[in-house]
Amino acid sequence: MPAPLGLDWSDLAGLRIIDLAQGMARGMPVSPNHPAFQMALMRRHGDMLRPDGGSAANEIVVTGGHVGTHVDALCHVSQDGKLFGGVDAAAVQSQHGFAQLGIDTMKPVICRGVHLDVATARGVESLDPGEEVTMADLEAAEELGGVEVREGDAVLIRTGWARHWGNPELFSGQVGGAPGPGTDAGRWLAHRRVCLTGAETIAYECIAPGKGHATLPVHRILLVESGIHIVEVMNLTPLAEARLYEFLFVLAPLRLVGATGSPARPLAVIDG
């Protein structure tokens, strides 16, 4: 059987895969807008033994579509009752989900990935809570990495916030705020017609201290106005440590019919 894309199987064996997802476990940071992650074993080894001595364990998982590392569907946010493309949100939503623009309609992504390391470009380990990522920050990060954002790219913005993953109260940003792109950065990305953009925080926004998720202007620019998917709660530390700014990016959501988002496992693939 031939290897895909005309490559030799030995070429594929030399690829290095970098995981950009946070692990999902009880007690992890979650936005108060979404249910906390829960997992429990429903059957343990030894609860039932088969005649040959075999046994199996399994679990129940309770989670929202926007918990942990996840991708937003285009139906996730509306503005004045309208979704992307002018779709009437009320006309396509029901208790079963969305008849249009659900996460099941998002195609798996395989494209050029670009890492914009804003934290390193600023000379800090992490941006402070409530700090805005500006258009100038994105351009400085382009220069740092020697890359240029192009149409169809997946653009990942690092603020260093992943280092706070072990502190749920701080990470969630509900009290102290969290760094993230402002509206000029959102429009900069939309103007470049990227296919997807991601960051490390729970909300792909600049969250001011004490404000929580009061408004989501960058979500409006990207999801509603531009049809650009957003990935949140990424772990971009491995890219910074490797000083890696360009790679093959791979992501696929679960095919949850009519859902507004899905857990995902984004990957950076490079020649090892």
C-alpha positions as CSV (number, residue, x, y, z in Angstrom):
1,M,0.0,0.0,0.0
2,P,1.5,3.4,-1.0
3,A,2.1,6.1,1.6
4,P,-0.1,9.1,1.3
5,L,0.9,12.3,-0.6
6,G,3.5,10.3,-2.6
7,L,5.8,9.9,0.4
8,D,7.7,6.8,1.3
9,W,6.6,5.1,4.6
10,S,10.1,5.8,5.9
11,D,9.5,9.5,5.5
12,L,6.4,9.3,7.7
13,A,8.3,7.4,10.3
14,G,10.6,10.4,10.7
15,L,7.9,12.8,11.4
16,R,7.6,14.4,14.9
17,I,4.2,15.1,16.4
18,I,3.8,17.8,19.0
19,D,0.6,17.6,21.1
20,L,-1.0,21.1,21.6
21,A,-3.9,20.0,23.9
22,Q,-4.3,20.2,27.6
23,G,-5.1,17.0,29.5
24,M,-8.7,16.6,30.6
25,A,-9.2,15.7,34.3
26,R,-11.5,16.5,37.2
27,G,-10.8,19.9,38.7
28,M,-9.3,21.4,35.6
29,P,-10.1,25.1,34.8
30,V,-13.6,25.5,33.2
31,S,-15.6,28.6,32.4
32,P,-18.6,29.1,34.7
33,N,-20.7,29.2,31.5
34,H,-20.0,25.5,30.9
35,P,-20.4,22.3,33.0
36,A,-17.4,21.0,34.9
37,F,-15.6,18.0,33.5
38,Q,-16.4,14.7,35.2
39,M,-15.2,11.2,34.6
40,A,-15.8,8.1,36.6
41,L,-15.3,4.4,36.1
42,M,-18.6,2.7,35.7
43,R,-17.1,-0.8,35.6
44,R,-13.8,-1.8,37.1
45,H,-11.7,-4.8,36.3
46,G,-13.0,-7.7,38.4
47,D,-16.6,-6.4,38.6
48,M,-17.4,-9.0,35.9
49,L,-15.2,-11.9,34.9
50,R,-15.6,-13.7,31.6
51,P,-15.3,-17.5,31.6
52,D,-11.8,-17.3,30.2
53,G,-10.7,-14.9,33.0
54,G,-10.9,-11.7,30.9
55,S,-12.3,-8.5,32.3
56,A,-13.0,-5.0,30.9
57,A,-13.3,-1.5,32.5
58,N,-15.2,1.5,31.1
59,E,-16.1,5.0,32.2
60,I,-18.8,7.7,31.9
61,V,-17.6,11.1,30.8
62,V,-19.7,14.3,31.4
63,T,-18.5,17.4,29.6
64,G,-19.6,20.4,27.6
65,G,-18.5,21.1,24.1
66,H,-16.4,24.0,25.3
67,V,-14.5,22.3,28.1
68,G,-10.7,21.6,27.9
69,T,-9.0,22.1,24.5
70,H,-11.9,22.6,22.1
71,V,-13.0,24.2,18.9
72,D,-15.9,26.5,18.4
73,A,-18.6,25.8,15.8
74,L,-19.9,28.8,13.7
75,C,-23.2,28.4,15.5
76,H,-21.6,29.2,18.9
77,V,-22.1,32.9,18.8
78,S,-24.8,35.1,17.3
79,Q,-25.1,38.9,16.8
80,D,-28.5,40.5,16.8
81,G,-30.0,37.1,16.3
82,K,-27.9,36.2,13.3
83,L,-25.2,33.6,12.8
84,F,-22.4,33.5,10.2
85,G,-23.8,34.2,6.7
86,G,-26.9,35.9,8.0
87,V,-28.5,32.6,9.2
88,D,-31.4,33.3,11.6
89,A,-30.3,31.6,14.9
90,A,-33.8,31.0,16.2
91,A,-34.9,29.3,13.0
92,V,-32.1,26.7,13.1
93,Q,-31.8,25.9,16.8
94,S,-33.8,23.4,18.8
95,Q,-33.3,21.2,21.9
96,H,-31.5,18.8,19.5
97,G,-28.9,21.4,18.6
98,F,-28.4,23.4,15.3
99,A,-29.7,22.3,11.9
100,Q,-27.0,24.5,10.3
101,L,-23.4,25.5,11.2
102,G,-23.1,22.8,13.9
103,I,-19.6,21.4,14.7
104,D,-20.5,18.3,12.6
105,T,-20.3,20.6,9.5
106,M,-16.7,21.6,10.3
107,K,-14.3,19.8,8.1
108,P,-11.1,18.3,9.6
109,V,-8.2,20.8,9.3
110,I,-4.9,19.9,7.7
111,C,-3.0,23.1,6.8
112,R,0.0,25.3,7.4
113,G,0.3,26.2,11.1
114,V,1.8,29.5,12.2
115,H,2.9,30.1,15.8
116,L,2.9,33.7,16.9
117,D,4.8,33.8,20.2
118,V,3.6,37.1,21.6
119,A,5.0,36.5,25.1
120,T,8.5,35.9,23.8
121,A,8.2,38.9,21.4
122,R,7.3,41.0,24.5
123,G,10.2,39.5,26.5
124,V,8.1,38.0,29.2
125,E,7.1,34.5,30.3
126,S,3.5,35.3,30.3
127,L,1.3,38.4,29.6
128,D,-0.4,39.8,32.6
129,P,-4.1,39.2,33.3
130,G,-6.2,41.6,31.2
131,E,-3.5,42.5,28.8
132,E,-4.6,42.9,25.2
133,V,-2.8,41.3,22.3
134,T,-2.7,43.9,19.6
135,M,-2.1,44.0,15.9
136,A,1.4,45.3,16.6
137,D,2.0,42.3,18.9
138,L,1.0,39.9,16.1
139,E,3.3,41.7,13.6
140,A,6.2,41.6,16.1
141,A,5.6,37.9,16.6
142,E,5.7,37.4,12.9
143,E,9.1,39.1,12.8
144,L,10.4,37.1,15.7
145,G,9.5,33.8,14.1
146,G,10.5,34.8,10.5
147,V,7.0,33.9,9.3
148,E,4.2,35.7,7.5
149,V,0.5,34.8,8.1
150,R,-1.2,33.8,4.8
151,E,-4.7,33.0,3.7
152,G,-5.8,29.5,4.9
153,D,-3.3,29.3,7.8
154,A,-4.1,28.1,11.3
155,V,-2.7,30.9,13.5
156,L,-1.8,30.1,17.1
157,I,-1.2,33.0,19.5
158,R,0.9,32.3,22.5
159,T,0.5,34.6,25.6
160,G,2.3,32.2,28.0
161,W,-1.0,31.7,29.9
162,A,-0.7,27.9,29.7
163,R,1.8,28.1,32.5
164,H,-1.2,28.8,34.8
165,W,-3.1,25.7,33.9
166,G,-2.6,24.2,37.4
167,N,-4.3,27.2,39.0
168,P,-7.9,27.0,38.0
169,E,-9.0,30.3,39.7
170,L,-6.3,32.3,38.0
171,F,-6.5,30.5,34.7
172,S,-10.2,31.0,34.2
173,G,-9.8,34.7,34.4
174,Q,-13.2,35.3,35.9
175,V,-11.8,37.4,38.8
176,G,-8.4,38.7,37.8
177,G,-8.9,38.7,34.0
178,A,-6.9,37.0,31.3
179,P,-4.8,38.2,28.3
180,G,-6.0,37.7,24.8
181,P,-6.6,39.3,21.3
182,G,-8.4,42.6,21.1
183,T,-10.6,43.7,18.2
184,D,-7.8,45.1,16.1
185,A,-6.0,41.7,16.3
186,G,-9.2,39.9,15.4
187,R,-9.7,42.1,12.3
188,W,-6.0,41.6,11.4
189,L,-6.6,37.9,11.3
190,A,-9.9,38.2,9.5
191,H,-8.3,40.4,6.8
192,R,-5.8,37.7,6.2
193,R,-8.5,35.1,5.8
194,V,-7.0,32.6,8.1
195,C,-9.0,29.3,8.3
196,L,-8.7,28.9,12.1
197,T,-7.0,30.6,15.0
198,G,-6.3,29.4,18.5
199,A,-4.9,30.5,21.9
200,E,-4.2,29.2,25.4
201,T,-7.0,30.9,27.4
202,I,-10.6,29.7,28.1
203,A,-11.9,32.6,26.1
204,Y,-10.2,33.9,22.9
205,E,-10.6,37.4,24.2
206,C,-9.0,40.1,26.3
207,I,-10.8,39.6,29.6
208,A,-10.6,42.7,31.9
209,P,-10.3,42.0,35.7
210,G,-13.7,41.5,37.3
211,K,-15.5,41.5,33.9
212,G,-15.7,37.8,33.2
213,H,-17.1,36.9,29.7
214,A,-19.4,40.0,29.7
215,T,-18.9,40.6,25.9
216,L,-17.1,38.6,23.2
217,P,-16.3,41.1,20.5
218,V,-13.5,39.0,18.9
219,H,-15.8,36.0,18.8
220,R,-18.2,38.2,16.8
221,I,-15.5,39.3,14.4
222,L,-14.2,35.8,13.8
223,L,-17.2,33.5,14.1
224,V,-20.1,35.6,13.1
225,E,-18.6,38.1,10.6
226,S,-15.8,36.0,9.1
227,G,-16.6,32.3,9.5
228,I,-13.2,31.6,11.2
229,H,-13.2,28.8,13.8
230,I,-11.6,29.4,17.2
231,V,-9.6,26.9,19.3
232,E,-9.3,27.6,23.0
233,V,-7.4,26.1,26.0
234,M,-4.4,25.1,23.9
235,N,-0.9,24.3,25.3
236,L,1.5,26.2,23.1
237,T,4.5,25.8,25.5
238,P,6.1,23.0,23.5
239,L,6.2,25.3,20.4
240,A,7.9,28.0,22.4
241,E,10.4,25.6,23.9
242,A,11.3,24.3,20.4
243,R,11.3,27.8,18.9
244,L,9.0,26.4,16.3
245,Y,7.0,28.9,14.2
246,E,5.8,27.0,11.1
247,F,4.5,23.4,10.8
248,L,1.8,21.2,9.5
249,F,-1.3,21.7,11.6
250,V,-3.9,18.9,12.1
251,L,-7.2,19.1,14.0
252,A,-10.5,17.3,13.9
253,P,-13.5,17.9,16.1
254,L,-15.8,15.1,17.3
255,R,-18.7,14.7,14.9
256,L,-21.3,15.9,17.4
257,V,-24.4,16.6,15.3
258,G,-25.8,20.1,15.9
259,A,-23.3,20.9,18.7
260,T,-21.8,24.4,19.3
261,G,-18.3,23.1,19.9
262,S,-16.3,20.0,20.5
263,P,-13.2,18.8,22.4
264,A,-10.3,18.5,20.0
265,R,-6.7,17.4,20.0
266,P,-4.6,19.8,17.8
267,L,-1.3,18.6,16.6
268,A,1.8,20.2,15.1
269,V,3.7,17.9,12.7
270,I,7.3,18.5,11.7
271,D,10.1,16.7,10.1
272,G,11.8,15.1,13.1
